[in-house]
Amino acid sequence: RKLSLKELLEAYHFQPRLEKRHEQLKTVLEVSPMQLKNIDRVEALLFLYFLAMLVEALIEREVRQSMEAQGVKSIPLYPEGRPCPAPTTNRILGAFEVVAAHHLEQEGREVQRFAPKLTEQQLEVLRLAGVPEESYAG
């Protein structure tokens, strides 16, 4: 099909976003060559990577749309708390790297649960993602 110059420019305008997803496939998801002998396994593995990319895109979309709807210009997800106006899923999930919950067990039974203490930044990210704090900590 022949494209007009305007259509060509509009099609090319989307290209960097597509290339960014492919870059994330290689870096964030760490896709690398594997020795799989069965084509069904290759297809299944690539399907799982596709689902992971889709989930990444949906998380980013949810947070970014919430930011826009609530008038939030940026959230401090970069090192040193610098503002991040368009957070990626990698940055969003990175905000929770050091969060841990602990369970005290006695004779194989849970005696006490220690919920993580979330920072204001983490609470804001959860709110923007539409995740209730209780479901994360509970």
Protein Blocks (a to p, Z undefined) as FASTA:
>chain_A
ZZdfklmmmmmmmmmmmmmmmmmmmmmnopacdddfbfklmmmmmmmmmmmmmmmmmmmm
mmmmmmmmnopabdcfbghhiacfbdcfklmmmmmmmgccddddeehiafbdcdddddfk
lmmmmmmnopafklmmZZ
